[in-house]
Amino acid sequence: MESKSIKIVTVIGARPQFIKAAALSHALKEKTHFEEVIVHTGQHYDSNMSDIFFKQLNLPEPKYKLNCGSLGHGAMTGLALKEIETILVNEKPNILLVYGDTNATLAGALAASKLHIPIIHIESGLRSFDPLMPEEINRVLTDSVSSILCVPSQTGIENLKREGFPRYNTQEVINTGDIQHDSTILFSNLNLQVNNELEEIIEDCKQTQYLVLTMHRPSNVDEKKKLAKIGELLKKISEKYRIILPIHPRTRQRIKDFELNFNFLDIIEPVGYTDMLNLIKNSSGVITDSGGLQKESYYLKKNTVVLRNSTEWIELISNNSSILANEGSSPEKLILHLQKPVNNSTLNTYGDGKSSQKIIEAIENFFA
């Protein structure tokens, strides 16, 4: 196609989005006819959860930094919607790009749709089929107003077909594979530098085998009874493995507020992306309630326990890479899952690690 200038406003706000945006932004830099303007909504505003990722991933500095963190769902979405609308009016982009299922994603999509700006949704078609998850609502609504729906797997294609997509002749559904696969390949192949303190922790824990734990979802940490039950489960697992928890600020505060004892864990400060990759690569497995970490663990060939009753990455459950820690899950069953051989036969489930190029081609074709 004949190249013409295409201006993209990218809205991001949380750690997983920084990681995905890094791979695509690197690819966009190589195309002279693209201009990318990054808006950071501030959903992850802590420097350990935000700034460190921009530095480590060599992400372009955001042109706009909003202050939409530490708010309830309605307030966060509403404030981001208002601020993003103003930015779009001023920037006049050709297209708005959003990732995943955060409040920032929905706010960006709503703002652009009201201004008749086309929207490209990366990680479209994901469904956990749990309407109580705020992320599920964000996914469905964002898909509804998007023009280019970039789907990470065939399962996502089937989900959208059942819902009647494409609904308009202005909508296009494309299986681009998973953009996070690109990021994991890109950054795990670098000569990763680990900070000295973390290197000592890894070396110490490797002698006894360790697991990487992350948990931050409100459904897990905002109720004392639920967090205490997770603590009981983790304590049982810690009899077999050491467990390293790079602690999320929200989780730290809840443990303190509820006066719970998690001293059986190796609790460390939040780590950057390359440090997290090193932690996972040297571990015996992962326990998490994060969607992104489930896939990072999978790409790095580790088994995962998911601290949720459902997941949008259902392929990982089907191929036995992940197991859900439902209410009543026995620690013995979860330990057996972590100990079993990793299933390497399905590593092309989410594409070939070249999603960035396919996404760029989709944008170019849309404007051709």
N, C-alpha and C positions, 0 to 999 in steps of 0.2 A: 504494500500500500504506500501511497505517497505520504510522507511524514508531515504532520501538522502539529502545532504546539497544543499540548493537552495539560491543563492545570488540574491537579488533584489536591483536594483537602483531605488529609487523613486524620481521623479522630481516634485517639488512644487514651487510656487512663489507668490501666492495670498491668502488672508484671507480665502476664502471658501475652498481652498485646504488644508490649515493647519487643519481646522476643520474636514474634511473628513479623512485626513491622520491620525489624532489622534486616531480615532476609530479603523482603520485597524492596525496601529502600535501597539496599546495596545494588539490586538489579536495576532499579529505576535510574540510579545515578549514571549507568552506562548508556542510557538512552537520552540523547540530547533534546528530543522533542517533548520530554516530560518535565514538568515543574511540580514539585511536591511541597505542600505547606502542611506542617504538622501542628495539630492542636492537642495539647496534653490537658485533660480535664482535671487532673489532680486527684483522681479516685485513690491511687496509691501515692500519697504525698510525702510519706516518710523518706528521708534521703537514702536509707538502706533499701527501700523497696522501689525507689524510682531513679534518683540521680545515678546510682551505681550502674544501673542497667544501660543508661544512655552512654556512659563512659565506656563500659566494657564492650558493648555491642557496636560502638562507633556509629550510633544513631545521630542523624542531624539534630541539632538543637531545635526544640519546638519554637515556632514563631510566636505561638500563643500558649501561655500557661494559665489555666483557670484555677479556681480555688473551690472545687466541688467535692472535696473529700470530707469524711467524718460527718456525713448527714444521713438522714433516713432515705429510703428509696424514692419517695415522692419528691422530697426537697432536692435531693441530688439530681434526679432526672430533670426536674423542672428548671433548676438553676442552669444546668448544662445546656438544656434546650434553648433557653433565653440567650445565653452567651454565644452559643454556636451559631444561632440564627444571625446575630449581629456580625459575626466573623464572615459568614457566607455572603451576606449582603455586601460587605466591603471587598471581599476577595474575588467574588464572581467566578468560582471554579467551574470547569466543565463537568466535573464529577466528584462525588463524595465517597470516600472509602472508609469502611468500618470493619472491625474484626470481632468475631465471637458473639458474646451474649451479655456484656456488662450494661449497666445503666448508661454509660457513655455511648455505647453502641446504639441503644434505642434513642437516646436524645439526639444524636447526630442524624440518624435516619429520619426522625420526625421533622427536624428542622429543615433538612434538605427536601423532603417530600412536599412540605408546605410551599417551598420556593421553586418547585418544579425542577430541581437539580437531580439528575440521575444518580443512583446509589449503587455501589458495588459492595456486596456483603461477602466477606471471606469467612469460611466455615458455615455456610448456609446449609440448611437441611438437617441439621443435628436435632435430635429429639430424645429426651429422657422419658417422655410420657408421664411426667410428674408435674401436674399443674400447680403444685404448692411451691415449686422452685421458681423464684423470681427470674432466674436465668432462662427458664423455659418460655416464660411470657415474652421476654426480650427477644428471644430467637424467632418465635412465631411472628411477632409484630414486625420485626425488621425484615424478615423474608417477604412479608406481604407488600411492602412499599419499595422493595429493591428492584432494580432493572437488570443487573447482572448478579446471578446467584452462583457463587463459586463453591462447589461441594467437594468435601475431602474424600468421599468414598461412595461406592455404589449404593450402600445403605441409605445415604442421604438423598440420592437420586430417587430411590423408591419411596422414601418418606414424602418428598415433595410431590411426586406423581399422585400419591393417595390423597393429598390435600388439594389437588387440582392445578398445580403449577406446571407450566407457566400459565398464569391467569389472564395475562394481557399480551398482545402482540409486541409490546415493548419490553417484555421480560425474556431473559435467556438463562437457562439452567445448564451449567458446565461442570463436569467432573475434572477439577484441576489437580486433585490430590491434596495432601495436607501441607500447608505452608510451614508448619512447625517441623516437618520432616526436613525441609530445606535448612532451617535454622540449626537443627541438631547436627546435621552433616557438616554445615559450614563451620560451626564453632567447636565441635568436638574434634575436628581434624586440625585445629590450630594448635600451636605449641602453648598449651594453657599454663598460665602462671597461677599457682595457688598461694594465697597469703600464708606466711610462715606459721601462724597460729593454727590455721585450718589444717595445714600439712601435718603438724604434730598430732592433731586430733585424729586424722585419718590413719596415720601410722600406728598410733596407740590402739585404736579400735580394730584395725585389721587383724591384730593378734587374736582377737576373740570373736571376730565376725560382727558386723553391725548392719543395721537397717537405717534408712533415711526416712524421717517422718515429717510431714507437714500437715497442719490443720488450721483452718481459719474461717470456715463457713459459719455464718450466724446460726444455722440449724444445728451445728455441732458444739459451738462454744458459748452461745448466748444464754443457754439454760443450764443451771447448776447441775440438775439431775442428769441431763444428757452428757455433759462434760465429765461428770464423775464416773458414769458408766464406761465411757471411752477410756478413762484413766484406769479403771479396773481391768479392762481388756488389754491395754498396753502393758500394764504391770505384769500380767501373766506371760505375755510375749517376751518381755524383758528378762525373764528367767532363762530364756534360750539365747537371745541376742542382745547386744548393746543397741540402744536406739538413740540416734542423733536427731535433735529437733532444732533446726534453724527457726527460731520462734517469730511468729507474726506479731506485730504490736497489739492487735486485737486480742489474740490468744493470751499473751502475757498479762494483759489487763484483766481479762476474765478470770484467769487462775488466781490472780491477786484478790480480785473482788470477792470471789467465792471461797477464798481461803482453802484451796485444794492443794494437796501434796503431789507434785509431779517430780520429786527429787530423784526418782529412779531413772529418769531420762538424762541424757547428756544434752542440756539446753545451751545453745549458742546463739549469737546474734544473727539476724537475717544475712544471707550471703548473696553475692551477685550470681549472674547466670553461669559464667565459666566455672566458678567455685562449686555451684550446684551440680554441674555436669561431672566434675571431678568426684564429688561426694557420691553420686549415683554410680559412676563407673567402677569405683572401688568397693561398693557395698554388696551385700548379699540379697538386697531387695528393697522395696519401697512401700511405705504405708502413707496414704494421702487422701485428702478430700478434694484435691485440685484436679480439674480436667486436664490442664496442660501437662502436669507432672506424670499423669498416667501414660501419656504418649512418649514423653522423654524417657521414662523408664523402659517402655516397650522398644523404642529405637535403640536404646543402649543395652537391650537384651537382659532385662531384669524383670522378675515377676513382681506383681503389685497387689497389695490389699487396698481396696477403695473404701474409705470410711463414709459410705453413703448407702442408701437403699436402692439407688438407681444411678445410671450413668448415661450420658449422651454418646459415649464411645463404646457402643454395645458390641462392636467387633472384637474388642479386647476381652470381653467376657466370653464370647462365642469361641474364641481360639484358646481360652484358658490362660491367657497372659495375666489377666486381672481377675480378682474375685471380690464380690461385694461383701462387706462386713455388715450384714443386716442385723436387726435387733435379735439377740440370742445366738449370734454366730459364736461357735466355740473357738477359743484361742488355739486349741490343738489342730483344728481344721485349717485355720489360717496359717499356722506354722508349717503344716504339711504342704500347703500351696507354695509358700516361699521357698521350701526346700526342693521342690520337684524340678526336673530339668526344664529349661526355657524352650518354648516352642518357637523355633526360628523359621518355620516353613511358610509363614504368612507375612513376612516383612514387607511385601509389596501391597498390602491391604490399603495403604493410604498413598499410593503412587510411588514415583521413582525419585523423589527428592528434587524435582524440577518444576514445582508448582509455580514459582515466581514467574518463570518465562510464560507459562500457560495463562496466568492472570494478566500479564502485560499484553499478550496476544488478544485476550478477550476484550480488553479495554480498547486496543487499537482497532479491532474489528467492529466494535460498537460504534466508533466514530468514523469508520471508513465511508 
